[in-house]
Each structure stands twice: as structure tokens, then as C-alpha cells.
């Protein structure tokens, strides 16, 4: 069984230094809650994880299908609940592809395979949030 481990150490005030795969990342809070705004907040990093996970899946699958866009972007928008504990209850993923003669069917298949089979972050978040997506292809 595969296991992941991160190390998160308090760095004073409201900031924490995280070590992930040998890379360091500084997390901090907004100044109005005692932080110094020196790094991202933890919750949006959940959306980063989702975008990275599904994006890597989609590119990997498209390469196997011999489809390579000139440009690709994953935009993830999460809506938080009003009450504590605030969590993302709605998440929308927008996949945008640019390139000449991109095969929409193959792109849709790659996105669906990521969402339905490969992206573990999607699977985890789907247990507590409504996940929706859209695909935009720009020629």
C-alpha cells in the first residue's frame, strides 16, 4: 500500500512551513486574523491539488491518444459553506484547451477517465462536495 507523508511545522504567528516531496511551501493566514500574508491559505491548496491531479491525468491520457494541445489550463472554483467548519460543498472544474484540430471526443474521454477512474483527489472530494466540470476548446 502506498503512503504519503507531509511535514508541517509552525513558523511563528499564523504561518507554517510544509515540506512536500522535498519541496518547502510556506502557508500563512490573512493579516486580519493574525497572519502576515506570506503564503497561500490551506483550503485553496485543496483546489490546487485537484487541478494538478486531474490535469496530469488528462495530459497523460491525451499523449497516449496522440493528442497534444498547444496550451492547456485547469481552473478550479470552490464554493465554501457558510457555517463552520467551512468546506467546499461545490467545486467546478473548467478545462481549457488550445490548438489546431483538437479531437473533442478524445478530450472528453480523457477528462471523463480522469474524473471517473484515475484522479484520487476528485474521488476524495466527491465524497463531500458536488463536482461539476466543463470543457472549452479554442481553435
C-alpha positions in Angstrom: 0.0 0.0 0.0 1.3 3.4 -1.0 1.6 6.1 1.7 2.3 9.8 1.5 3.6 11.9 4.4 4.0 15.7 4.7 5.6 17.6 7.5 4.0 20.9 8.6 5.9 23.0 11.2 4.8 26.1 12.9 6.9 29.1 11.7 5.5 31.8 14.1 2.3 33.8 14.2 -0.1 32.0 11.9 2.4 30.7 9.4 3.5 27.1 8.8 6.2 25.6 6.7 5.2 22.5 4.9 7.6 20.0 3.3 6.1 18.0 0.5 8.2 15.7 -1.7 11.3 17.5 -0.6 9.9 21.0 -1.5 9.1 23.6 1.0 5.9 25.7 1.0 5.0 28.5 3.4 1.4 28.7 4.4 0.0 31.8 6.1 -3.2 33.5 7.2 -4.6 36.9 6.2 -3.4 39.8 8.3 -6.9 40.4 9.8 -6.7 37.0 11.6 -3.1 37.4 12.8 -1.1 36.2 9.8 1.4 38.2 7.6 0.0 37.1 4.3 3.4 35.4 3.3 1.9 32.4 1.6 -1.3 30.7 0.4 -4.1 29.5 2.7 -4.6 25.8 3.3 -8.1 25.4 1.8 -7.3 26.8 -1.7 -4.4 24.3 -1.8 -7.0 21.6 -1.9 -8.2 23.1 -5.2 -4.6 23.2 -6.4 -4.3 19.5 -5.6 -7.4 18.7 -7.6 -6.4 20.8 -10.6 -2.9 19.3 -10.6 -4.2 15.7 -10.2 -6.8 15.9 -12.9 -4.5 18.0 -15.2 -1.7 15.5 -15.1 -4.2 12.6 -15.8 -5.7 14.4 -18.8 -2.3 15.2 -20.3 -1.0 11.7 -19.8 -4.1 10.1 -21.3 -4.1 12.6 -24.3 -0.4 11.8 -25.0 -1.3 8.1 -25.2 -4.1 9.1 -27.7 -1.5 11.1 -29.7 -3.4 14.4 -28.9 -1.2 17.2 -27.7 -2.7 20.7 -27.2 -0.6 23.8 -27.7 -1.9 25.1 -24.4 -3.9 23.5 -21.5 -5.3 25.0 -18.3 -7.4 23.7 -15.4 -9.3 26.3 -13.4 -10.9 25.1 -10.2 -13.6 27.1 -8.4 -14.7 26.0 -5.0 -17.7 27.3 -3.1 -17.4 27.2 0.7 -20.3 26.5 3.1 -21.5 29.5 5.2 -21.2 27.6 8.6 -18.2 26.2 10.4 -16.5 24.0 9.7 -16.4 25.7 6.3 -15.6 23.3 3.5 -16.0 23.2 -0.3 -19.5 21.8 -1.0 -19.5 22.8 -4.7 -16.5 22.5 -6.9 -16.4 23.4 -10.6 -13.5 22.4 -12.9 -13.0 24.2 -16.2 -10.7 22.5 -18.6 -9.5 24.8 -21.4 -7.5 23.5 -24.4 -6.0 25.5 -27.3 -4.7 24.0 -30.5 -5.5 23.2 -34.1 -7.9 20.4 -35.0 -8.2 19.1 -31.4 -10.4 16.0 -31.3 -13.3 16.9 -28.9 -14.3 13.2 -28.4 -10.8 12.2 -27.3 -10.6 15.2 -25.0 -13.9 14.4 -23.4 -12.8 10.8 -23.0 -9.6 11.9 -21.3 -11.4 14.3 -18.9 -14.0 11.6 -18.1 -11.4 9.0 -17.4 -9.6 11.3 -15.1 -12.7 12.2 -13.2 -14.3 8.7 -13.1 -11.3 6.5 -12.8 -7.8 8.0 -12.1 -7.9 11.2 -10.1 -7.8 10.2 -6.4 -8.3 13.8 -5.3 -11.5 14.0 -7.3 -12.7 10.8 -5.7 -11.9 12.1 -2.2 -13.6 15.5 -2.7 -16.6 14.0 -4.5 -17.5 12.3 -1.1 -18.2 15.7 0.4 -18.8 18.0 -2.5 -20.8 18.3 -5.7 -18.2 18.2 -8.5 -19.1 19.6 -11.9 -16.9 20.3 -15.0 -16.8 21.9 -18.4 -14.5 21.6 -21.4 -13.6 24.6 -23.6 -11.7 24.1 -26.8 -10.2 27.1 -28.5 -9.0 26.6 -32.1 
